[in-house]
Amino acid sequence: MITIQNLHFSYRNKKVFNGLSLSFSPGHIYGLLGKNGTGKSTLLKNIIGSLFPTGGSIAALGRTPAKREPAFLQDVFIVPEEFYLPDVSIAKFIASNAPFYPRFNKDQFASYLGEFDIPADNSLQQMSYGQKKKVLISFALACNTAILLMDEPSNGLDIMSKSQFRKVIAGAIDENKCIIISTHQVKDLESLIDRITIIDEGRILFDQTIENISSKLSFKVSFDDAEVKEAFYKEDALKGNVVVSKNETGVDSKIDLELLYKAIVTNGDQVNTLFQNQS
């Protein structure tokens, strides 16, 4: 569905990507993780065609995003981290924007608003930032595009809203849709995504399925000094140490994305070697 080959991109004199290759398939929710300023937003904008590669290629839905063809634009949607919504009613917003998306479903939109507890008769400018974001997320999902990109979607959402967000996203995926969620708030994506890509300074540090991660890595509290010493990552806990280590038992463990991210950033070469050796 999306194939990125040898991608190069720079902002004036600042190089962001230098030969990045990556692919995304339908039927999956991808987590694109990394700290702020590592190129996550830039990658999404290249995929949707609002930024243009200086080298390499991107193919999405069989088209070149940079050409901005109507047939492509009506089948992709991005929820950006920063956005502006006009001072109009929700109904007016829908009337003005939904015609650009042939598969937009009003009933689905109303259902998502209900999940987020958003009154449908409110003016957008009467809403808080978090409420506006929930309206935009609801609209994005109701457009039923094949590709949905979301940049830091949990920013501005309170604890309950984050739970609602995970629920509606999990219910929206199907075999024909590809959802890519970019975030540095890794805890917000646990139990939602099925493949994790970690980038830093424009490089892919890690790219694996949740299934592979849970089978090859162990996340737990350890009291064994030898195990702690051999761990890919460790940090003090109230009792013992929280560790990320090689899964020696063959029993899948619950993934802690925050710990995984720290393990990759601090000891990525050893972690990736484990996956290469067991692939």
Protein Blocks (a to p, Z undefined) as FASTA:
>chain_A
ZZcehiacdehjacfbghiacdddehiacddeddehilpmmmmmmmnopaccfedjddee
hiafklopaklmmmgccddfbdcdddddfklmmmmmmmmpmkbcfklmmmmmmmnopafk
bcfklpcfklmmmmmmmmmmmnopabdcdehklgoiafklmmmmmmmmmmmpcfkbccdd
ddfblmlmgokbccdcddeehiafbdcdfklmmmmpccdddfbfklmmmpmbdcddfehj
ddddddfkopacdddfklmmmmmmmmmmmmmmmmmmmZZ
